[in-house]
Amino acid sequence: MIWVNGDIATHLPVTDRGLLYGDGVWETIGVQQGKPQLLDWHLQRLSAGLQALNIRFPNLEAFRAEILAACVAQERVALKLIVTRGSGQRGYSPATTTEPTRILQLSHWADYPASYAEQGIRLTLCETRLAHQPRLAGFKHLNRLEQVLARAEFGSNYQEGLVCDYPGNVIEGTMSNLFVMRADGSVCTPDLTQCGIAGVMRRYIIQTLEKFGSQCHIHPLTLKDVEQAHALFMTNSLIGLWPVREFSGKQYTLPPLLRDLQAAINTLA
């Protein structure tokens, strides 16, 4: 089911800048038993993205009420939020736009094989690189062409692809964030100040590690760091946490900490 500006709808004006230029932001939220998970954090990131793009969206609390109403009686679904700058006249200038467009979409929560979470996934390296643009880093803007190109590089033999930036730093998966565990038990995740998405589940994992008494270090990572890691895992709001069992010909371990983190994610249900 899809709502556009509060009404059930199946179409957008062809003049909408989200369609024309990717001029907007989005979030994907897991919903279980009528409750959108980590909603406050998703709305915080949505708001940060709107602010970065200078899209005026004055009534976030009314939007929250719409979201909660849409989720009532939904047992287990994926909720996608989209806010575009709205419709305007031809050209890049945003000065001619009217009101932002808000979209809510409920869809099936993909049922991945249980083995992905229990036994781990196969990860491959993508040739597509991410460009640096710090003004767009961290949040989910609507231009996802880099991710589309990266995802097209691999089929069903791999469950996720690792993406680097042009200097060679490891940034993220095509749809997930990366965590690296070293042999000494320390955990780190890539710096995302130049490009990449700072996932809400990434934030939850970082906070949960702190509760476990283990700080997560955020700094640039190289492919060598990944290849020499003791364990790897990928996260996002729908998959939760997937351990990596194989990357670049190397087999990785599944330490007990990963099971503890998965158990913590399950408490969100």
C-alpha positions as CSV (number, residue, x, y, z in Angstrom):
1,M,0.0,0.0,0.0
2,I,1.2,3.5,-0.9
3,W,0.2,6.9,0.5
4,V,1.2,10.2,-1.3
5,N,0.7,13.3,0.8
6,G,-1.6,11.4,3.1
7,D,-3.8,9.8,0.4
8,I,-3.7,6.3,-1.0
9,A,-2.2,6.7,-4.5
10,T,-0.2,4.8,-7.2
11,H,1.4,7.7,-9.1
12,L,3.4,10.9,-8.9
13,P,3.4,14.0,-11.1
14,V,6.1,13.7,-13.7
15,T,7.3,17.2,-12.6
16,D,8.3,15.8,-9.1
17,R,12.0,16.6,-8.5
18,G,12.5,13.2,-6.7
19,L,11.8,11.6,-10.1
20,L,13.7,14.2,-12.2
21,Y,16.8,14.7,-10.1
22,G,16.8,12.3,-7.2
23,D,16.1,15.5,-5.1
24,G,14.9,14.0,-1.8
25,V,15.6,11.6,1.0
26,W,14.3,8.2,2.1
27,E,14.3,5.7,4.9
28,T,13.6,2.0,5.2
29,I,12.1,0.8,8.5
30,G,11.3,-2.6,9.8
31,V,7.8,-2.9,11.3
32,Q,6.8,-5.7,13.7
33,Q,3.6,-6.0,15.6
34,G,2.6,-2.5,14.5
35,K,5.8,-0.9,15.8
36,P,8.3,0.8,13.5
37,Q,11.7,-0.1,14.9
38,L,14.1,2.7,15.9
39,L,11.6,5.2,14.5
40,D,13.1,8.2,16.4
41,W,16.6,7.5,14.9
42,H,15.2,7.1,11.4
43,L,13.3,10.4,11.6
44,Q,16.5,12.1,13.0
45,R,18.4,10.9,9.9
46,L,15.6,11.9,7.6
47,S,15.5,15.3,9.2
48,A,19.3,15.7,8.8
49,G,19.1,14.8,5.1
50,L,16.3,17.3,4.6
51,Q,18.4,20.0,6.3
52,A,21.4,19.1,4.2
53,L,19.4,19.4,1.0
54,N,17.6,22.5,2.4
55,I,14.2,21.0,1.8
56,R,11.6,22.7,4.0
57,F,9.5,20.1,5.9
58,P,8.0,21.9,8.9
59,N,5.7,19.3,10.5
60,L,7.7,16.2,11.3
61,E,5.4,15.3,14.2
62,A,2.4,15.1,11.8
63,F,4.5,12.9,9.6
64,R,5.2,10.7,12.6
65,A,1.5,10.4,13.3
66,E,0.9,9.3,9.7
67,I,3.6,6.7,10.0
68,L,2.2,5.2,13.2
69,A,-1.3,5.1,11.7
70,A,0.0,3.3,8.6
71,C,1.7,0.7,10.8
72,V,-1.3,-0.2,13.0
73,A,-2.1,-3.9,12.7
74,Q,0.9,-4.6,10.5
75,E,2.5,-7.8,11.8
76,R,5.8,-7.8,9.9
77,V,6.4,-5.4,6.9
78,A,9.0,-3.0,5.5
79,L,8.1,0.6,5.6
80,K,9.7,3.0,3.1
81,L,9.5,6.8,3.7
82,I,10.3,9.2,0.9
83,V,10.3,13.0,1.0
84,T,11.1,14.9,-2.2
85,R,11.4,18.6,-2.7
86,G,8.1,18.4,-4.7
87,S,7.2,19.6,-8.1
88,G,8.6,22.6,-9.9
89,Q,9.4,24.1,-13.2
90,R,12.0,22.8,-15.6
91,G,15.6,23.3,-14.6
92,Y,17.9,22.5,-11.6
93,S,16.9,25.6,-9.5
94,P,14.8,24.6,-6.5
95,A,13.4,28.1,-6.2
96,T,10.2,27.2,-8.2
97,T,9.1,24.3,-6.1
98,T,5.8,24.3,-4.2
99,E,5.4,21.9,-1.3
100,P,7.5,18.8,-0.5
101,T,6.0,15.4,-1.5
102,R,5.8,12.7,1.3
103,I,5.4,9.1,0.4
104,L,4.8,6.1,2.7
105,Q,5.0,2.6,1.2
106,L,4.3,-0.7,3.0
107,S,5.8,-3.8,1.4
108,H,6.7,-7.4,2.1
109,W,9.6,-7.9,4.5
110,A,12.0,-10.0,2.4
111,D,12.4,-13.5,3.8
112,Y,16.1,-14.2,3.4
113,P,17.3,-17.8,4.2
114,A,18.0,-18.3,7.9
115,S,21.5,-19.5,7.0
116,Y,22.6,-16.0,6.1
117,A,22.3,-15.0,9.8
118,E,23.2,-18.3,11.3
119,Q,26.1,-19.5,9.1
120,G,27.2,-16.3,7.4
121,I,27.2,-14.9,3.8
122,R,29.6,-14.9,0.9
123,L,30.9,-11.3,0.2
124,T,32.5,-10.1,-3.0
125,L,34.4,-6.9,-3.9
126,C,32.7,-4.6,-6.4
127,E,34.6,-2.7,-9.1
128,T,32.2,0.3,-8.8
129,R,33.7,3.0,-6.6
130,L,31.9,5.7,-4.5
131,A,32.7,9.3,-5.2
132,H,33.4,11.7,-2.3
133,Q,30.7,14.3,-1.6
134,P,30.7,15.2,2.2
135,R,27.6,17.3,1.8
136,L,25.7,14.2,0.9
137,A,27.4,11.7,3.1
138,G,25.7,9.9,5.9
139,F,22.0,10.1,4.9
140,K,19.9,8.4,2.3
141,H,19.4,10.7,-0.7
142,L,17.4,9.5,-3.6
143,N,20.3,9.2,-6.1
144,R,21.4,5.6,-5.7
145,L,23.0,5.0,-9.1
146,E,26.3,4.0,-7.6
147,Q,24.6,1.3,-5.6
148,V,22.6,0.1,-8.6
149,L,25.8,-0.3,-10.6
150,A,27.6,-2.1,-7.8
151,R,24.7,-4.5,-7.2
152,A,24.5,-5.3,-10.9
153,E,28.1,-6.7,-10.7
154,F,27.2,-9.9,-8.8
155,G,24.4,-12.5,-8.9
156,S,23.1,-15.2,-6.5
157,N,26.6,-16.7,-5.8
158,Y,27.2,-13.8,-3.4
159,Q,24.8,-12.2,-0.9
160,E,26.4,-8.8,-0.7
161,G,29.1,-6.7,-2.4
162,L,31.8,-4.6,-0.7
163,V,32.2,-1.1,-2.1
164,C,35.3,1.2,-1.8
165,D,35.9,4.9,-2.6
166,Y,38.3,6.1,-5.2
167,P,41.3,6.4,-2.8
168,G,40.7,2.7,-1.9
169,N,39.1,3.0,1.5
170,V,36.5,0.4,2.2
171,I,33.2,2.2,2.8
172,E,30.2,-0.2,3.0
173,G,28.1,-2.9,1.3
174,T,25.7,-2.2,-1.5
175,M,22.9,-2.2,1.0
176,S,24.6,-2.5,4.3
177,N,27.3,-1.3,6.7
178,L,30.5,-3.1,7.4
179,F,32.0,-4.0,10.8
180,V,35.5,-5.5,11.3
181,M,36.5,-7.5,14.3
182,R,40.2,-8.0,14.9
183,A,41.9,-10.9,16.6
184,D,42.2,-9.0,19.9
185,G,38.4,-8.6,19.9
186,S,38.3,-4.9,19.0
187,V,35.6,-3.8,16.6
188,C,35.8,-1.0,14.0
189,T,33.6,0.3,11.2
190,P,34.5,2.6,8.3
191,D,34.6,6.4,8.5
192,L,31.7,7.8,6.5
193,T,32.3,11.5,6.5
194,Q,33.1,11.7,2.8
195,C,30.6,9.2,1.4
196,G,28.4,6.3,2.3
197,I,25.3,5.9,4.5
198,A,25.5,5.9,8.3
199,G,22.9,3.2,8.9
200,V,20.5,3.3,11.8
201,M,21.3,-0.3,12.5
202,R,25.0,0.6,12.4
203,R,24.2,3.2,15.1
204,Y,22.3,0.6,17.2
205,I,25.3,-1.8,16.9
206,I,27.7,0.9,18.0
207,Q,25.6,1.7,21.0
208,T,25.0,-1.9,21.9
209,L,28.7,-2.6,21.8
210,E,29.2,0.2,24.3
211,K,26.6,-1.4,26.6
212,F,28.6,-4.7,26.3
213,G,31.7,-2.7,27.4
214,S,33.3,-2.9,23.9
215,Q,33.9,0.4,22.1
216,C,33.5,0.5,18.3
217,H,36.3,2.5,16.6
218,I,35.3,4.6,13.6
219,H,38.2,5.3,11.2
220,P,39.3,4.6,7.6
221,L,39.7,1.0,6.7
222,T,41.6,-0.6,3.8
223,L,41.1,-3.9,2.0
224,K,44.1,-5.2,3.9
225,D,42.2,-4.5,7.2
226,V,39.3,-6.5,5.9
227,E,41.3,-9.4,4.6
228,Q,43.3,-9.6,7.9
229,A,40.2,-9.4,10.1
230,H,39.2,-12.1,12.6
231,A,35.5,-11.7,11.7
232,L,33.3,-9.5,9.5
233,F,29.7,-8.7,9.7
234,M,27.2,-6.6,7.7
235,T,24.1,-4.7,9.1
236,N,21.0,-2.9,8.0
237,S,17.5,-2.3,9.3
238,L,15.9,-5.3,7.6
239,I,18.6,-7.9,7.5
240,G,19.7,-7.1,11.1
241,L,23.2,-8.7,11.2
242,W,24.7,-11.0,8.7
243,P,28.1,-12.5,9.6
244,V,30.5,-12.9,6.6
245,R,31.8,-16.5,6.2
246,E,33.9,-15.9,3.1
247,F,35.5,-12.9,1.3
248,S,38.3,-13.0,-1.3
249,G,39.0,-16.7,-0.7
250,K,39.3,-16.4,3.1
251,Q,37.0,-18.0,5.6
252,Y,36.0,-16.0,8.6
253,T,35.0,-17.1,12.1
254,L,31.7,-16.4,13.8
255,P,32.6,-15.4,17.4
256,P,30.0,-15.4,20.2
257,L,29.8,-11.6,20.2
258,L,27.9,-11.8,16.9
259,R,25.3,-14.0,18.4
260,D,25.0,-11.6,21.3
261,L,24.5,-8.7,18.9
262,Q,21.9,-10.6,16.9
263,A,20.0,-11.4,20.2
264,A,20.0,-7.7,21.0
265,I,18.6,-6.9,17.6
266,N,15.8,-9.4,18.2
267,T,14.7,-7.5,21.3
268,L,13.6,-4.7,18.9
269,A,10.7,-6.9,17.7
